[in-house]
Amino acid sequence: MEYDFEEERIVEEIKEGNAKKILLQLPEGMKKEAFRIAGLIQKNTDGEVVVSGSSCWGGCDLAVDEAKKINADLLIHFGHAPFVRTDFPVLYVELYSKLDAVSLLDKNIDKLNMNRIGLVGSVQYIKQFEDLKKYLESKGKKVVIPKKKGFSAYNGHVVGCEYNSLKSVEDEIDGFLVIGNKFHSLGAALMCVDKDVYLLDEQSNNLELMNGERDKTIKQRAIAIDKVKRARKIGIVVDNKIGQYNMKTAEKLKNELETLDKEVIIIVVNEFNPGLMNFYDVDAFIDTACPRIAIEDYQRYGKPIINSREASVVVGKRSWEELLEKGLIGFA
Ligand code: SF4
């Protein structure tokens, strides 16, 4: 898979802004590029580069505190679109894919069993939407690219916890075609549970129906919620990351759970990880941070873990059916 690192734009923007100390923040799969990018900047500008070694899972995970601590005057964040507001200067390099998406879809077109299609994808593919739309229309399909909503930065753009735009076109289409990866397509499938969702996957070179994966996940979530309902001691986890910090929700949930005679503690972390299992007497956890941690990483934790939307079922504010219908399982 090849991505556009927009090297020229990076150098230009650093020179224009006269940045002297720059913090680079790369997502996990791209940290291998750190030496190359740092070298490029140091060779072509007066800027000194420091690289963030902290985890970076989304645009919510902006290393502003690190940048301030090292006295940087610019943060370059790779791989995600703007997600959180900050007063710190940030240059986003969204890493557009160089994939020939039309050829990949053409190879797999016989598997695409729908006529009215909602076309969406992760930020790496937003530049490919128009070509894909034209191609699909040439095959007699109707294509809708949903207008951006919520945390989405572009039309058709989806984020792991933001699929609101899909709901707005649900009535016009038979299903969705997601260009991206399993993470993004499963999120779409959980948002619109009655629609077929196909993933066009650059990694596997395949077009895959996500409905089976969705069914498995929904069962897993129903079981997890049921276990948390029966838990006596609950740990509510708050993550310090700039775009995931949600103490208010944690405090509200704590009060609501205590009225149900649960014992509750709030646990603050810098990074959600299975070290939480050291709280050995906690029966179950509620994740108030990234809602996908409870879903994607469920098997990494030895105790039931649900997100705060799912917790609304535990405290009786929503029914399981409403959660499903509104697509709230993986929603921030
Ligand atoms: S909260 Fe989770 S899903 Fe949402 S942007 Fe951050 S890492 Fe992605």
Residues whose N, C-alpha, C, O or C-beta is under 5 A from the ligand:
A	BS01	SF4	W57 G58 G59 C60 V159 G160 C161 C290 P291 R292
